Amino acid sequence: NFMRVSKSLNESLKLTFDFKKKPVSDIAAELGISENLIYRWNQTEDSTGFADLPLRRLLPVLNATNCDAILDYFEARRGRVAIKIPKVLASKRNESEMVSEYQTFTVTAIKVLRDFLNKPNKENYYKVDGALKVVMQETAAINKYAKKKASGQLEMDL
């Protein structure tokens, strides 16, 4: 499951405000704003109905929609990458499964990297980009797990 970063801010806004996933009325109620304002945020900049999304509203919007497309867009434009660190639940999987899954993710990333290097095109780029992000996310989760284990916190979490 590979993620593709939006090509424009407008595209990332449309992904964020995916009304099939969550109705605009629910998002507006959660944010305490009008539905019309959300529709105006989704307009292209050259349209008469366009309204800027204020920076102070960004975090509430991300929380209400549970979508990071806007952040991903900005990170990509700045030459950065952000990854979500999953919660570490020791009871969900044992350590050998964790190592095995990490190895699978890493081997997959190496395979799609080889595919990209042999045939550099956009499709293969998006595959390698997504696979590497999965490896980074899993690395962050395992790092968090190892830190908890080293400090003895895992026993308290079980």
N, C-alpha and C positions, 0 to 999 in steps of 0.2 A: 504494500500500500504506500505509494510514493506521493509526496506532496509537491505541488507546483506553485511557485510564487506568482502572484498576480502581476500582470504587465503594467497596470496603471492603478492609481489610487482609486479611481472610480470603480474599476473591476473588483478591487479588494473590498470596497464599501458594499458592493452588490453581494459579494460572498458573505460578508459579515451580516448584512441584513437579509438573510435568506428567509423569506416569509413562509416558505414551505416547511421549514424546520420549527419556526416559532412565529406566531402571528404578530403583525405590526402592532396590534392593539395591546398584546401582552408586553412587548418590548417597551412601548410608550408608557404604559402604566408603571412598569418597573422603574423606568427612568424619570417618571414624573413630568413628562413632556407630551406635546401633541403628536398624533400620528403624522400630521401634515409636515412637521419639522423633520421627522425621519425621512419622509419621502423627498423633502427638499435637500437633505444631505446626500441622497442618492442620485440627484440630477447631475448632468455634466456641467462643468464650470461655465460653459458658454450659454447655458440656458437661463431664461429669465427667472425660473423658480429656484435656482441654486442657492444653497446656504452652506457656509463653512461649518464643519464639525469642530467645535471649540476643543482645544487640547484638554481642558479640565473635564470634559465629558467623555474622553477616550476610555479611561479605565472602567467607568460604569457601563459604557457601551460594550466593551469586551466581556465584562462579567455577565451582562444581561443576555448577550447573544452566544456566549461560550465559543467564540470564534476569534482566532488570532490572525486572520488574513491581513488586517491593517498593519499589525506589528511585523509580520513576515515581509510585507511590501517595503516598509521603512528599513528594516534590517538589511534586506537585499540591496536597496539603493545606497546604503552606507557601507556596503562591503562587509557586513557582519552577519552572523547567524546566531539565532537564539533558539534554545531548545527547552521544552517543558520537561522538568524533572519529575518523573512519576513518583507517587508515594511508594515507599518501601514497606511492604507488608511481609514480614518474615514467615508468617503462617501460610501465605498464599503459594509459595513454592520453596522447594528445598534447594540447598546450595548446588548440588550436582545438576539440577534442572537449570539453575541460573547460569552456570558455566556453559552448559550445552546450548542454551538459547543464545548466549553471547557469541559463542563460536559460530553458530548458524548465521547470525546477523552479520558477523565479520566476514565469513566465507562468501555470503551473498554479495556483500559490498565489493569484495575483491573481484568476484565474477563479473558484476555489472561494470566495474571499472575497466576490466580487461575488454569487455564488449565495447565499451565506449572508445577506448584507445584504438581498437581494431576498426571501429566504424563510428567516427565522431559525428554524430548528428544530434538534433534537438531531443528526439525521443530517448536516445541513449544517455544524453546529458541529464535529462530529468530523472531517469532511473538511477544513475549514479549519485546524483544530488540527494534524492530521497533515501537511498540505501545508506549513504554516509551519515545523513541526519539521524536515521534509526540507530546506527552504531553509536553516534555521539550521545543520543538520549539514553540508550542502554548503559553506556559508559558512566554517565552522570548518575543513573540509578544505582549501579553497582558500587560506585564510589560512595554514595550516600549510605548504602548498606554496609560497606566495609567500615566506614567511619563509626556507624552505630555499633557494629560488632566489636570494634576495637575499644570503644568506650563502655561496653557492657550494657548498652541501652536495649539491645534486642531482647534480652531476657525479660526486661520490664514491659516491652510491647506485646509479648505473647499472651 
